[in-house]
């Protein structure tokens, strides 16, 4: 039987962590289905969806202390279901991009608007970069979401335009034809 498990990793950043993690899984016959990782401040964070035989997954979970010792990372484990077994309502995939001078609350305002319309966020990434010309801290956000058929695009545009106008955020979103 095939099992699916999500692992999250967090700890001090150093070179080679992604290699050590992937080698650990590969050596035990575990497939990495999907992963995301990045450095946040001085910390490394990664989340991985894996699959493998139930026996191989159970052996890997029992052996995680060796990976913790090698890497110095905190590791959390959560069993899940196959991605194809996730209940998904009919929807249209969209990508939202937001840009603004950085300040607290931008993510919250956009997420609140999406949630208020019953929209599920599938993937979100945010960043703040310093613009070397102006010296401003510029916030950027990329968000992929699933738009249910009951949500009128014009209503969502109105919500997001209001937030953009009120908080001076450039917010754009478009249907994603191909990922």
Biotite code that builds the C-alpha atoms (Angstrom):
import biotite.structure as struc

atoms = struc.array([
    struc.Atom([0.000, 0.000, 0.000], chain_id="A", res_id=1, res_name="UNK", atom_name="CA", element="C"),
    struc.Atom([1.224, 3.527, -0.836], chain_id="A", res_id=2, res_name="UNK", atom_name="CA", element="C"),
    struc.Atom([1.306, 6.132, 1.934], chain_id="A", res_id=3, res_name="UNK", atom_name="CA", element="C"),
    struc.Atom([1.674, 9.898, 1.790], chain_id="A", res_id=4, res_name="UNK", atom_name="CA", element="C"),
    struc.Atom([3.361, 11.961, 4.489], chain_id="A", res_id=5, res_name="UNK", atom_name="CA", element="C"),
    struc.Atom([4.122, 15.666, 4.845], chain_id="A", res_id=6, res_name="UNK", atom_name="CA", element="C"),
    struc.Atom([7.370, 16.597, 6.577], chain_id="A", res_id=7, res_name="UNK", atom_name="CA", element="C"),
    struc.Atom([8.292, 20.084, 7.738], chain_id="A", res_id=8, res_name="UNK", atom_name="CA", element="C"),
    struc.Atom([11.829, 21.129, 8.598], chain_id="A", res_id=9, res_name="UNK", atom_name="CA", element="C"),
    struc.Atom([13.039, 24.233, 10.433], chain_id="A", res_id=10, res_name="UNK", atom_name="CA", element="C"),
    struc.Atom([16.397, 25.213, 11.838], chain_id="A", res_id=11, res_name="UNK", atom_name="CA", element="C"),
    struc.Atom([19.575, 27.245, 11.421], chain_id="A", res_id=12, res_name="UNK", atom_name="CA", element="C"),
    struc.Atom([20.505, 27.671, 7.763], chain_id="A", res_id=13, res_name="UNK", atom_name="CA", element="C"),
    struc.Atom([23.693, 26.234, 6.356], chain_id="A", res_id=14, res_name="UNK", atom_name="CA", element="C"),
    struc.Atom([24.857, 24.921, 3.015], chain_id="A", res_id=15, res_name="UNK", atom_name="CA", element="C"),
    struc.Atom([23.826, 21.377, 2.057], chain_id="A", res_id=16, res_name="UNK", atom_name="CA", element="C"),
    struc.Atom([20.612, 20.960, 4.048], chain_id="A", res_id=17, res_name="UNK", atom_name="CA", element="C"),
    struc.Atom([18.360, 20.313, 1.027], chain_id="A", res_id=18, res_name="UNK", atom_name="CA", element="C"),
    struc.Atom([20.904, 17.762, -0.246], chain_id="A", res_id=19, res_name="UNK", atom_name="CA", element="C"),
    struc.Atom([21.033, 15.970, 3.119], chain_id="A", res_id=20, res_name="UNK", atom_name="CA", element="C"),
    struc.Atom([17.252, 15.823, 3.361], chain_id="A", res_id=21, res_name="UNK", atom_name="CA", element="C"),
    struc.Atom([16.762, 14.552, -0.191], chain_id="A", res_id=22, res_name="UNK", atom_name="CA", element="C"),
    struc.Atom([19.533, 11.943, 0.227], chain_id="A", res_id=23, res_name="UNK", atom_name="CA", element="C"),
    struc.Atom([17.883, 10.700, 3.432], chain_id="A", res_id=24, res_name="UNK", atom_name="CA", element="C"),
    struc.Atom([14.568, 10.130, 1.648], chain_id="A", res_id=25, res_name="UNK", atom_name="CA", element="C"),
    struc.Atom([16.103, 8.660, -1.507], chain_id="A", res_id=26, res_name="UNK", atom_name="CA", element="C"),
    struc.Atom([18.252, 6.178, 0.440], chain_id="A", res_id=27, res_name="UNK", atom_name="CA", element="C"),
    struc.Atom([15.067, 4.818, 2.019], chain_id="A", res_id=28, res_name="UNK", atom_name="CA", element="C"),
    struc.Atom([13.109, 4.506, -1.239], chain_id="A", res_id=29, res_name="UNK", atom_name="CA", element="C"),
    struc.Atom([10.835, 7.448, -0.494], chain_id="A", res_id=30, res_name="UNK", atom_name="CA", element="C"),
    struc.Atom([9.703, 9.712, -3.350], chain_id="A", res_id=31, res_name="UNK", atom_name="CA", element="C"),
    struc.Atom([9.532, 13.486, -2.928], chain_id="A", res_id=32, res_name="UNK", atom_name="CA", element="C"),
    struc.Atom([6.277, 14.452, -4.646], chain_id="A", res_id=33, res_name="UNK", atom_name="CA", element="C"),
    struc.Atom([6.359, 18.185, -3.970], chain_id="A", res_id=34, res_name="UNK", atom_name="CA", element="C"),
    struc.Atom([8.561, 20.480, -1.904], chain_id="A", res_id=35, res_name="UNK", atom_name="CA", element="C"),
    struc.Atom([9.134, 24.092, -0.985], chain_id="A", res_id=36, res_name="UNK", atom_name="CA", element="C"),
    struc.Atom([12.049, 25.523, 0.912], chain_id="A", res_id=37, res_name="UNK", atom_name="CA", element="C"),
    struc.Atom([13.621, 28.870, 1.634], chain_id="A", res_id=38, res_name="UNK", atom_name="CA", element="C"),
    struc.Atom([15.825, 30.804, 4.001], chain_id="A", res_id=39, res_name="UNK", atom_name="CA", element="C"),
    struc.Atom([13.926, 33.136, 6.324], chain_id="A", res_id=40, res_name="UNK", atom_name="CA", element="C"),
    struc.Atom([16.278, 35.413, 8.221], chain_id="A", res_id=41, res_name="UNK", atom_name="CA", element="C"),
    struc.Atom([18.977, 32.976, 9.334], chain_id="A", res_id=42, res_name="UNK", atom_name="CA", element="C"),
    struc.Atom([16.595, 30.015, 9.447], chain_id="A", res_id=43, res_name="UNK", atom_name="CA", element="C"),
    struc.Atom([15.994, 27.346, 6.818], chain_id="A", res_id=44, res_name="UNK", atom_name="CA", element="C"),
    struc.Atom([12.454, 26.072, 6.358], chain_id="A", res_id=45, res_name="UNK", atom_name="CA", element="C"),
    struc.Atom([11.198, 23.328, 4.083], chain_id="A", res_id=46, res_name="UNK", atom_name="CA", element="C"),
    struc.Atom([7.986, 21.382, 3.636], chain_id="A", res_id=47, res_name="UNK", atom_name="CA", element="C"),
    struc.Atom([7.871, 18.165, 1.628], chain_id="A", res_id=48, res_name="UNK", atom_name="CA", element="C"),
    struc.Atom([5.083, 15.861, 0.475], chain_id="A", res_id=49, res_name="UNK", atom_name="CA", element="C"),
    struc.Atom([6.447, 12.332, 0.172], chain_id="A", res_id=50, res_name="UNK", atom_name="CA", element="C"),
    struc.Atom([5.115, 8.972, -0.957], chain_id="A", res_id=51, res_name="UNK", atom_name="CA", element="C"),
    struc.Atom([6.295, 5.429, -0.537], chain_id="A", res_id=52, res_name="UNK", atom_name="CA", element="C"),
    struc.Atom([5.259, 2.006, 0.598], chain_id="A", res_id=53, res_name="UNK", atom_name="CA", element="C"),
    struc.Atom([3.660, 2.088, 4.031], chain_id="A", res_id=54, res_name="UNK", atom_name="CA", element="C"),
    struc.Atom([6.473, -0.083, 5.432], chain_id="A", res_id=55, res_name="UNK", atom_name="CA", element="C"),
    struc.Atom([9.206, 2.174, 3.993], chain_id="A", res_id=56, res_name="UNK", atom_name="CA", element="C"),
    struc.Atom([7.457, 5.290, 5.335], chain_id="A", res_id=57, res_name="UNK", atom_name="CA", element="C"),
    struc.Atom([7.143, 3.761, 8.823], chain_id="A", res_id=58, res_name="UNK", atom_name="CA", element="C"),
    struc.Atom([10.863, 2.814, 8.812], chain_id="A", res_id=59, res_name="UNK", atom_name="CA", element="C"),
    struc.Atom([11.800, 6.319, 7.682], chain_id="A", res_id=60, res_name="UNK", atom_name="CA", element="C"),
    struc.Atom([9.716, 7.919, 10.462], chain_id="A", res_id=61, res_name="UNK", atom_name="CA", element="C"),
    struc.Atom([11.415, 5.727, 13.075], chain_id="A", res_id=62, res_name="UNK", atom_name="CA", element="C"),
    struc.Atom([14.827, 6.798, 11.724], chain_id="A", res_id=63, res_name="UNK", atom_name="CA", element="C"),
    struc.Atom([14.179, 10.564, 11.806], chain_id="A", res_id=64, res_name="UNK", atom_name="CA", element="C"),
    struc.Atom([16.296, 11.093, 14.922], chain_id="A", res_id=65, res_name="UNK", atom_name="CA", element="C"),
    struc.Atom([19.392, 10.346, 12.830], chain_id="A", res_id=66, res_name="UNK", atom_name="CA", element="C"),
    struc.Atom([18.384, 13.084, 10.366], chain_id="A", res_id=67, res_name="UNK", atom_name="CA", element="C"),
    struc.Atom([17.676, 15.486, 13.241], chain_id="A", res_id=68, res_name="UNK", atom_name="CA", element="C"),
    struc.Atom([21.179, 14.865, 14.628], chain_id="A", res_id=69, res_name="UNK", atom_name="CA", element="C"),
    struc.Atom([22.853, 15.250, 11.213], chain_id="A", res_id=70, res_name="UNK", atom_name="CA", element="C"),
    struc.Atom([21.073, 18.450, 10.258], chain_id="A", res_id=71, res_name="UNK", atom_name="CA", element="C"),
    struc.Atom([20.156, 20.136, 13.544], chain_id="A", res_id=72, res_name="UNK", atom_name="CA", element="C"),
    struc.Atom([16.653, 20.691, 12.189], chain_id="A", res_id=73, res_name="UNK", atom_name="CA", element="C"),
    struc.Atom([13.326, 20.390, 13.960], chain_id="A", res_id=74, res_name="UNK", atom_name="CA", element="C"),
    struc.Atom([11.239, 17.880, 12.004], chain_id="A", res_id=75, res_name="UNK", atom_name="CA", element="C"),
    struc.Atom([7.480, 17.444, 12.133], chain_id="A", res_id=76, res_name="UNK", atom_name="CA", element="C"),
    struc.Atom([5.505, 14.658, 10.460], chain_id="A", res_id=77, res_name="UNK", atom_name="CA", element="C"),
    struc.Atom([1.896, 14.481, 9.353], chain_id="A", res_id=78, res_name="UNK", atom_name="CA", element="C"),
    struc.Atom([0.293, 11.610, 7.471], chain_id="A", res_id=79, res_name="UNK", atom_name="CA", element="C"),
    struc.Atom([-1.988, 12.719, 4.654], chain_id="A", res_id=80, res_name="UNK", atom_name="CA", element="C"),
    struc.Atom([-3.836, 11.370, 1.638], chain_id="A", res_id=81, res_name="UNK", atom_name="CA", element="C"),
    struc.Atom([-2.799, 11.172, -1.986], chain_id="A", res_id=82, res_name="UNK", atom_name="CA", element="C"),
    struc.Atom([-3.109, 14.534, -3.768], chain_id="A", res_id=83, res_name="UNK", atom_name="CA", element="C"),
    struc.Atom([-5.631, 13.043, -6.191], chain_id="A", res_id=84, res_name="UNK", atom_name="CA", element="C"),
    struc.Atom([-7.858, 12.057, -3.253], chain_id="A", res_id=85, res_name="UNK", atom_name="CA", element="C"),
    struc.Atom([-8.160, 15.635, -2.040], chain_id="A", res_id=86, res_name="UNK", atom_name="CA", element="C"),
    struc.Atom([-11.740, 16.807, -2.314], chain_id="A", res_id=87, res_name="UNK", atom_name="CA", element="C"),
    struc.Atom([-11.755, 19.698, -4.731], chain_id="A", res_id=88, res_name="UNK", atom_name="CA", element="C"),
    struc.Atom([-14.847, 21.507, -5.903], chain_id="A", res_id=89, res_name="UNK", atom_name="CA", element="C"),
    struc.Atom([-15.060, 22.673, -9.524], chain_id="A", res_id=90, res_name="UNK", atom_name="CA", element="C"),
    struc.Atom([-13.138, 25.927, -9.814], chain_id="A", res_id=91, res_name="UNK", atom_name="CA", element="C"),
    struc.Atom([-10.969, 28.065, -12.055], chain_id="A", res_id=92, res_name="UNK", atom_name="CA", element="C"),
    struc.Atom([-7.294, 28.502, -11.077], chain_id="A", res_id=93, res_name="UNK", atom_name="CA", element="C"),
    struc.Atom([-6.155, 32.098, -10.657], chain_id="A", res_id=94, res_name="UNK", atom_name="CA", element="C"),
    struc.Atom([-2.880, 33.825, -9.843], chain_id="A", res_id=95, res_name="UNK", atom_name="CA", element="C"),
    struc.Atom([-2.824, 37.053, -7.838], chain_id="A", res_id=96, res_name="UNK", atom_name="CA", element="C"),
    struc.Atom([0.191, 39.364, -7.703], chain_id="A", res_id=97, res_name="UNK", atom_name="CA", element="C"),
    struc.Atom([0.332, 42.223, -5.195], chain_id="A", res_id=98, res_name="UNK", atom_name="CA", element="C"),
    struc.Atom([3.029, 44.889, -4.803], chain_id="A", res_id=99, res_name="UNK", atom_name="CA", element="C"),
    struc.Atom([3.272, 47.738, -2.317], chain_id="A", res_id=100, res_name="UNK", atom_name="CA", element="C"),
    struc.Atom([5.525, 49.687, -0.027], chain_id="A", res_id=101, res_name="UNK", atom_name="CA", element="C"),
    struc.Atom([5.857, 47.289, 2.896], chain_id="A", res_id=102, res_name="UNK", atom_name="CA", element="C"),
    struc.Atom([3.770, 47.672, 6.024], chain_id="A", res_id=103, res_name="UNK", atom_name="CA", element="C"),
    struc.Atom([1.948, 45.314, 8.406], chain_id="A", res_id=104, res_name="UNK", atom_name="CA", element="C"),
    struc.Atom([-1.456, 43.965, 7.360], chain_id="A", res_id=105, res_name="UNK", atom_name="CA", element="C"),
    struc.Atom([-1.149, 43.582, 3.591], chain_id="A", res_id=106, res_name="UNK", atom_name="CA", element="C"),
    struc.Atom([-1.312, 39.785, 3.624], chain_id="A", res_id=107, res_name="UNK", atom_name="CA", element="C"),
    struc.Atom([-4.151, 39.829, 6.148], chain_id="A", res_id=108, res_name="UNK", atom_name="CA", element="C"),
    struc.Atom([-6.282, 42.221, 4.068], chain_id="A", res_id=109, res_name="UNK", atom_name="CA", element="C"),
    struc.Atom([-5.919, 40.214, 0.862], chain_id="A", res_id=110, res_name="UNK", atom_name="CA", element="C"),
    struc.Atom([-6.441, 36.845, 2.572], chain_id="A", res_id=111, res_name="UNK", atom_name="CA", element="C"),
    struc.Atom([-9.498, 38.237, 4.395], chain_id="A", res_id=112, res_name="UNK", atom_name="CA", element="C"),
    struc.Atom([-11.043, 39.316, 1.075], chain_id="A", res_id=113, res_name="UNK", atom_name="CA", element="C"),
    struc.Atom([-10.418, 35.915, -0.512], chain_id="A", res_id=114, res_name="UNK", atom_name="CA", element="C"),
    struc.Atom([-11.742, 34.017, 2.504], chain_id="A", res_id=115, res_name="UNK", atom_name="CA", element="C"),
    struc.Atom([-14.796, 36.287, 2.645], chain_id="A", res_id=116, res_name="UNK", atom_name="CA", element="C"),
    struc.Atom([-15.743, 35.033, -0.822], chain_id="A", res_id=117, res_name="UNK", atom_name="CA", element="C"),
    struc.Atom([-15.121, 31.377, 0.082], chain_id="A", res_id=118, res_name="UNK", atom_name="CA", element="C"),
    struc.Atom([-11.928, 31.218, -1.974], chain_id="A", res_id=119, res_name="UNK", atom_name="CA", element="C"),
    struc.Atom([-9.264, 28.663, -1.059], chain_id="A", res_id=120, res_name="UNK", atom_name="CA", element="C"),
    struc.Atom([-5.601, 29.667, -1.370], chain_id="A", res_id=121, res_name="UNK", atom_name="CA", element="C"),
    struc.Atom([-3.581, 26.867, -2.959], chain_id="A", res_id=122, res_name="UNK", atom_name="CA", element="C"),
    struc.Atom([-0.146, 28.475, -2.771], chain_id="A", res_id=123, res_name="UNK", atom_name="CA", element="C"),
    struc.Atom([1.180, 31.746, -1.362], chain_id="A", res_id=124, res_name="UNK", atom_name="CA", element="C"),
    struc.Atom([4.604, 33.346, -1.396], chain_id="A", res_id=125, res_name="UNK", atom_name="CA", element="C"),
    struc.Atom([5.573, 36.757, -0.048], chain_id="A", res_id=126, res_name="UNK", atom_name="CA", element="C"),
    struc.Atom([8.787, 38.725, 0.102], chain_id="A", res_id=127, res_name="UNK", atom_name="CA", element="C"),
    struc.Atom([10.139, 42.119, 1.088], chain_id="A", res_id=128, res_name="UNK", atom_name="CA", element="C"),
    struc.Atom([13.068, 43.523, -0.863], chain_id="A", res_id=129, res_name="UNK", atom_name="CA", element="C"),
    struc.Atom([14.885, 46.812, -0.429], chain_id="A", res_id=130, res_name="UNK", atom_name="CA", element="C"),
    struc.Atom([14.785, 48.943, -3.565], chain_id="A", res_id=131, res_name="UNK", atom_name="CA", element="C"),
    struc.Atom([18.383, 50.185, -3.932], chain_id="A", res_id=132, res_name="UNK", atom_name="CA", element="C"),
    struc.Atom([17.333, 53.285, -5.892], chain_id="A", res_id=133, res_name="UNK", atom_name="CA", element="C"),
    struc.Atom([14.608, 54.604, -3.586], chain_id="A", res_id=134, res_name="UNK", atom_name="CA", element="C"),
    struc.Atom([15.579, 52.840, -0.350], chain_id="A", res_id=135, res_name="UNK", atom_name="CA", element="C"),
    struc.Atom([11.992, 51.670, 0.095], chain_id="A", res_id=136, res_name="UNK", atom_name="CA", element="C"),
    struc.Atom([11.115, 48.223, 1.401], chain_id="A", res_id=137, res_name="UNK", atom_name="CA", element="C"),
    struc.Atom([8.910, 46.776, -1.341], chain_id="A", res_id=138, res_name="UNK", atom_name="CA", element="C"),
    struc.Atom([6.445, 44.005, -0.498], chain_id="A", res_id=139, res_name="UNK", atom_name="CA", element="C"),
    struc.Atom([5.481, 41.446, -3.135], chain_id="A", res_id=140, res_name="UNK", atom_name="CA", element="C"),
    struc.Atom([3.022, 38.578, -2.974], chain_id="A", res_id=141, res_name="UNK", atom_name="CA", element="C"),
    struc.Atom([2.163, 35.815, -5.408], chain_id="A", res_id=142, res_name="UNK", atom_name="CA", element="C"),
    struc.Atom([-0.895, 33.785, -4.553], chain_id="A", res_id=143, res_name="UNK", atom_name="CA", element="C"),
    struc.Atom([-2.554, 30.962, -6.464], chain_id="A", res_id=144, res_name="UNK", atom_name="CA", element="C"),
    struc.Atom([-6.164, 30.290, -5.603], chain_id="A", res_id=145, res_name="UNK", atom_name="CA", element="C"),
    struc.Atom([-9.191, 28.367, -6.828], chain_id="A", res_id=146, res_name="UNK", atom_name="CA", element="C"),
    struc.Atom([-12.167, 30.513, -7.808], chain_id="A", res_id=147, res_name="UNK", atom_name="CA", element="C"),
    struc.Atom([-15.491, 28.718, -7.236], chain_id="A", res_id=148, res_name="UNK", atom_name="CA", element="C"),
    struc.Atom([-18.108, 29.163, -9.983], chain_id="A", res_id=149, res_name="UNK", atom_name="CA", element="C"),
    struc.Atom([-20.489, 30.876, -7.538], chain_id="A", res_id=150, res_name="UNK", atom_name="CA", element="C"),
    struc.Atom([-18.075, 33.779, -7.003], chain_id="A", res_id=151, res_name="UNK", atom_name="CA", element="C"),
    struc.Atom([-18.581, 36.602, -9.453], chain_id="A", res_id=152, res_name="UNK", atom_name="CA", element="C"),
    struc.Atom([-15.283, 37.874, -10.772], chain_id="A", res_id=153, res_name="UNK", atom_name="CA", element="C"),
    struc.Atom([-16.581, 41.450, -10.746], chain_id="A", res_id=154, res_name="UNK", atom_name="CA", element="C"),
    struc.Atom([-17.388, 41.166, -7.010], chain_id="A", res_id=155, res_name="UNK", atom_name="CA", element="C"),
    struc.Atom([-13.887, 39.893, -6.248], chain_id="A", res_id=156, res_name="UNK", atom_name="CA", element="C"),
    struc.Atom([-12.340, 42.642, -8.399], chain_id="A", res_id=157, res_name="UNK", atom_name="CA", element="C"),
    struc.Atom([-14.388, 45.206, -6.484], chain_id="A", res_id=158, res_name="UNK", atom_name="CA", element="C"),
    struc.Atom([-13.183, 43.832, -3.137], chain_id="A", res_id=159, res_name="UNK", atom_name="CA", element="C"),
    struc.Atom([-9.537, 43.766, -4.218], chain_id="A", res_id=160, res_name="UNK", atom_name="CA", element="C"),
    struc.Atom([-9.716, 47.195, -5.903], chain_id="A", res_id=161, res_name="UNK", atom_name="CA", element="C"),
    struc.Atom([-11.136, 48.658, -2.676], chain_id="A", res_id=162, res_name="UNK", atom_name="CA", element="C"),
    struc.Atom([-8.236, 47.149, -0.685], chain_id="A", res_id=163, res_name="UNK", atom_name="CA", element="C"),
    struc.Atom([-5.733, 48.329, -3.299], chain_id="A", res_id=164, res_name="UNK", atom_name="CA", element="C"),
    struc.Atom([-7.124, 51.863, -3.230], chain_id="A", res_id=165, res_name="UNK", atom_name="CA", element="C"),
    struc.Atom([-7.410, 52.026, 0.572], chain_id="A", res_id=166, res_name="UNK", atom_name="CA", element="C"),
    struc.Atom([-3.949, 50.624, 1.326], chain_id="A", res_id=167, res_name="UNK", atom_name="CA", element="C"),
    struc.Atom([-2.117, 51.712, -1.864], chain_id="A", res_id=168, res_name="UNK", atom_name="CA", element="C"),
    struc.Atom([-1.446, 48.152, -3.076], chain_id="A", res_id=169, res_name="UNK", atom_name="CA", element="C"),
    struc.Atom([-1.163, 47.187, -6.738], chain_id="A", res_id=170, res_name="UNK", atom_name="CA", element="C"),
    struc.Atom([-3.263, 43.993, -6.924], chain_id="A", res_id=171, res_name="UNK", atom_name="CA", element="C"),
    struc.Atom([-3.730, 42.073, -10.153], chain_id="A", res_id=172, res_name="UNK", atom_name="CA", element="C"),
    struc.Atom([-5.155, 38.650, -10.791], chain_id="A", res_id=173, res_name="UNK", atom_name="CA", element="C"),
    struc.Atom([-5.716, 36.543, -13.887], chain_id="A", res_id=174, res_name="UNK", atom_name="CA", element="C"),
    struc.Atom([-6.968, 33.099, -14.739], chain_id="A", res_id=175, res_name="UNK", atom_name="CA", element="C"),
    struc.Atom([-4.181, 30.553, -15.114], chain_id="A", res_id=176, res_name="UNK", atom_name="CA", element="C"),
    struc.Atom([-4.603, 28.634, -18.328], chain_id="A", res_id=177, res_name="UNK", atom_name="CA", element="C"),
    struc.Atom([-1.500, 26.444, -17.879], chain_id="A", res_id=178, res_name="UNK", atom_name="CA", element="C"),
    struc.Atom([0.636, 25.996, -14.784], chain_id="A", res_id=179, res_name="UNK", atom_name="CA", element="C"),
])
